[in-house]
């Protein structure tokens, strides 16, 4: 894998960990989708 693909995977894993952490700690699964929306916007801008 090249460096860009590895970095994309690392960012995706970090986002998933943050998502689960926020969801479990605050018990707000309904609002935690905002994390994924921000990640999607980030991916759209970077790509």
PALUM-864747 format. One record per residue (C-alpha): residue number from 1; x, y, z. Coordinates in Angstrom, 3 decimals. Example, Ala and Ser with C-alpha at 12.3 -4.5 7.8 and 13.67 -1.06 7.14 Angstrom:
<node><k>1</k><X>12.300</X><Y>-4.500</Y><Z>7.800</Z></node>
<node><k>2</k><X>13.670</X><Y>-1.060</Y><Z>7.140</Z></node>
***
This chain:
<node><k>1</k><X>0.000</X><Y>0.000</Y><Z>0.000</Z></node>
<node><k>2</k><X>1.131</X><Y>3.490</Y><Z>-0.618</Z></node>
<node><k>3</k><X>1.368</X><Y>6.101</Y><Z>2.089</Z></node>
<node><k>4</k><X>-1.931</X><Y>7.830</Y><Z>1.172</Z></node>
<node><k>5</k><X>-3.992</X><Y>4.627</Y><Z>1.482</Z></node>
<node><k>6</k><X>-2.424</X><Y>3.785</Y><Z>4.836</Z></node>
<node><k>7</k><X>-3.164</X><Y>7.308</Y><Z>6.102</Z></node>
<node><k>8</k><X>-6.787</X><Y>7.007</Y><Z>4.928</Z></node>
<node><k>9</k><X>-7.181</X><Y>3.752</Y><Z>6.860</Z></node>
<node><k>10</k><X>-5.641</X><Y>5.260</Y><Z>9.987</Z></node>
<node><k>11</k><X>-8.009</X><Y>8.251</Y><Z>9.814</Z></node>
<node><k>12</k><X>-11.015</X><Y>5.959</Y><Z>9.257</Z></node>
<node><k>13</k><X>-10.084</X><Y>3.820</Y><Z>12.270</Z></node>
<node><k>14</k><X>-9.584</X><Y>6.896</Y><Z>14.473</Z></node>
<node><k>15</k><X>-12.987</X><Y>8.239</Y><Z>13.412</Z></node>
<node><k>16</k><X>-14.598</X><Y>4.873</Y><Z>14.238</Z></node>
<node><k>17</k><X>-12.969</X><Y>4.808</Y><Z>17.681</Z></node>
<node><k>18</k><X>-14.055</X><Y>8.396</Y><Z>18.404</Z></node>
<node><k>19</k><X>-17.579</X><Y>7.555</Y><Z>17.227</Z></node>
<node><k>20</k><X>-17.868</X><Y>4.547</Y><Z>19.519</Z></node>
<node><k>21</k><X>-16.312</X><Y>6.379</Y><Z>22.459</Z></node>
<node><k>22</k><X>-18.651</X><Y>9.378</Y><Z>22.174</Z></node>
<node><k>23</k><X>-21.661</X><Y>7.145</Y><Z>21.643</Z></node>
<node><k>24</k><X>-20.944</X><Y>4.931</Y><Z>24.642</Z></node>
<node><k>25</k><X>-19.879</X><Y>7.678</Y><Z>27.057</Z></node>
<node><k>26</k><X>-22.717</X><Y>10.085</Y><Z>26.280</Z></node>
<node><k>27</k><X>-25.235</X><Y>7.369</Y><Z>25.315</Z></node>
<node><k>28</k><X>-26.266</X><Y>9.529</Y><Z>22.402</Z></node>
<node><k>29</k><X>-26.274</X><Y>7.232</Y><Z>19.403</Z></node>
<node><k>30</k><X>-28.798</X><Y>9.485</Y><Z>17.682</Z></node>
<node><k>31</k><X>-26.481</X><Y>12.493</Y><Z>17.629</Z></node>
<node><k>32</k><X>-23.196</X><Y>10.715</Y><Z>17.051</Z></node>
<node><k>33</k><X>-23.973</X><Y>10.513</Y><Z>13.318</Z></node>
<node><k>34</k><X>-22.611</X><Y>14.074</Y><Z>13.186</Z></node>
<node><k>35</k><X>-19.142</X><Y>12.570</Y><Z>13.550</Z></node>
<node><k>36</k><X>-19.688</X><Y>10.518</Y><Z>10.400</Z></node>
<node><k>37</k><X>-21.105</X><Y>13.517</Y><Z>8.525</Z></node>
<node><k>38</k><X>-18.040</X><Y>15.586</Y><Z>9.401</Z></node>
<node><k>39</k><X>-15.809</X><Y>12.693</Y><Z>8.320</Z></node>
<node><k>40</k><X>-17.676</X><Y>12.397</Y><Z>5.011</Z></node>
<node><k>41</k><X>-17.266</X><Y>16.126</Y><Z>4.377</Z></node>
<node><k>42</k><X>-13.565</X><Y>15.844</Y><Z>5.207</Z></node>
<node><k>43</k><X>-13.166</X><Y>12.927</Y><Z>2.784</Z></node>
<node><k>44</k><X>-14.997</X><Y>14.864</Y><Z>0.053</Z></node>
<node><k>45</k><X>-12.728</X><Y>17.899</Y><Z>0.497</Z></node>
<node><k>46</k><X>-9.497</X><Y>15.904</Y><Z>0.673</Z></node>
<node><k>47</k><X>-10.357</X><Y>13.698</Y><Z>-2.288</Z></node>
***
